[in-house]
Amino acid sequence: MQKLHLVMGGRVKDPRTLEFADLNELDLVGVYPDYASAEDAWRSSAQRTVDDAEMKYVIVHLHRLLQPDQPEA
């Protein structure tokens, strides 16, 4: 099974949550075929905004959304 991962980020309303302030301003970094490459992209994007507490980047496990009944291997 292909394990796709989406890396995205943006300004959040509260740094303790993942509620994005403006969905039109999300930074869609990309979709990656494995966690390692997604983590590299996430780390790069997060490092650029490390001094801005209201900017957050996340990794979304798309394969879990696309095939929720599939057991993790």
N, C-alpha and C positions, 0 to 999 in steps of 0.2 A: 504494500500500500504506500502511495506517495504521501509524505507528511508535509503539507504546505504550511508555511508560517507567514503571517503578515506583520510588518513592522510599521507602526504609525505613532504619531504624537501630536501634541499641541498644547495650548494654554488651558489649564484647568481652573475651575472656579475656586477650589480649595486644595492646597497642596497635599492634604491628607486623603483626598478622594481621586477618583478617575472620571469625574464629571467634567467633560470638556466645555469650555466657555463658548466656543463658536465652531460648530461642526463644519462650516464652510471654510474655515481656516486650518483644518487638519492637514498635517504633513504626512502624506502616504508615501513612506520611504520605499516600500516594495514588498513583493512576495518572494519567498525563498524556499528551496526544496528540502531544507533540513534545519534543525535547530541551531547548529553551529554557525552556519552562514547568517541566519537571522540574528543571532546574538552578536555577531561581529557588526552588522549593520545597526542594530540597536545601540551598541556601545559607542559607535562612532557618532551617531545622532545625539545621544544623551550627553556625550562629552562636550559637544559644541555648545550646549545650553546649560552646563553644569552650574553656572552662577545664577541661573534664573529659576527660583523655586516653583514658579507657576507653570513651567514647561515640563511635560512628562512624555516619555516615549515608552511604548509597550510592545510586547510580542504577543500576537493573537494566534492560537493554535487552530488554524483553519480546518485542518483534517478532523479535529474533534467536532467542529460544527457541521462539517459535510457528512461525516459518518459517525454519529454519536454512539451507535451500538457496537462499533468496532473496538475490541479490547486493545489496550496499550501493550505494545511488545517491547 
